[in-house]
């Protein structure tokens, strides 16, 4: 059932929730078809609309997927009477801070998968007694599970991905500041695993588990970087953890600079960098002192860096910016490898394939650009959006029928979303794409090759060359497999999990579309969303959203 007073969704059959969602959004279908079957709208996540302090038009919602593993066992046994301090603490906080007092019901799933419903109008004391009397549903709670972290207005919200509750279980407010980007470190061994960038330039790192266990609405145990603009007063635009970087993360800013931090160092360390001599050239400067944090500044471009993404192995860093260029860097060597310009306007988003062979980029030219690392150039343009492309992602869980037993990817599935409110799914099979290798010389004929045979182009351009925008006739075009209008508002991101496709609009509404053949009821086992296959193919691009969209 859905309580229309607060818009909360309890655990019901997906058909009911989908029908209700369709009623709220006239003209939107609750499914879309692909060759492998139907993707069905299972449920939605959103912010509690009554709790917004500021108009959320100031920011664009970005979503991060986080999976918390088992918490290490304590060295001393925990007394049963203390079970409320974690599980019921989070639940009572959610009841008081998110549920309001209209008699609505809140449904939660604990770390052991036991669902418990409580009345939001009941007193906290009653909730404590209820939780204590049912120790089986709370005593094992340690934060383990899969969560969606998203920003709206002046707040960060955290939702449990494995329940159909529409409202989040936790909110963190930043007063007059707006969180605009965030990233979760799936491989963090201990300590902080969530980094948050603000529109003021301030950066925080925290423990996600610690935030979930705290009943307040402020960050707890946070490390504060770039406090009061000590390093940069420019707006944060994108953040990312360095894969295998032992706690290193990078923060991109609207002034074209990117800073490298280490979470093991004090965030208040004195750091000064030399003046940038040539704003149009890539340059790297290192901090003068060993205790400084950030430890390095990369000047990438003139104007804003709109999005950044690491390859799965952490060897390469891709950036896209206001100047329209996709740039690819060798991260350890701090060297620009290659890059190219969009057909028109700024680039807003980028994403890597799991094997590191291709990069997607989208932006103001309404095109999805497919960049080949082997060819070091654009090998395909996806045409299908009617407005700016604001989010792109490869589907790491999809495999084509003809790829079984081959050992290498012969076809890629990826998705894109735009301000035209559409989700587009694409199949990319490079062997079937005819790629122009060189422009036709005067009086001559152009030469062509299939994508898999064009590796000799690899040495045609020197390392560090940024290519101009190619001509329309020089780049093959691909068409989407599916085009489906999924929201009424412009979209800001797309994300793939093993069981679903997630779409998010800039206003903070998230929709979960279940894959064909997946059970319609939400699983009570948190491991099913991020199964062991994820460990084999880590989803490093588990962040969706863009911070620069058409107004």
Buried (B, 14 or more C-beta within 10 A) or exposed (E): EBBEEBBBBBBBEBEEBBBBBBEEBEEBBBBBEBEEEBBBBBBBBBBBEEBBEBEBEEBBBBBBBBBBBEBEEEEEEEEEEEBBBBBBBBBBBBBBBBBBEEEBBBBBBBBBBBBBEBBBBBEEEEBBBBBBEBBEBBBBBBBBBBBBBBBBBBBBBBBBBBBBBBBBBBBBBBEEBBBBBBBBBBEBEEBBBBBBBBBBBBBBBBBBBBBBBBBEBEBEEBBBBBBEEBBBEBBBBBBBBBBEBEBBBBBBBBBBBBBBBBBEBEBEBEBEBEEBEEEEEBBBBEBEEEEBBBBBBBBBBEBBBBBBBBBBBBBBBBBBBBBBBBBBBEBEEBEBBBBBBBBEBBBBBBBBBBBBBBBBBBBBBBBBBBBBBBBBBBBBBBEBBEBBBBBBBBBBBBBBEEBEEEEEBBBBBBBBBBBBBBBBBBBBBBEBBEBBBEEEEEEEEEEEBEBEEBEEBEEEBEEEBBBEBBEEEBBBEBEBBBBBBBBBBBBBBBBBBBBBBBBBBBBBBBBBBBBEEBEEEBBBEBBBBBBEEBEEEBBBBBBBBBBBBEE
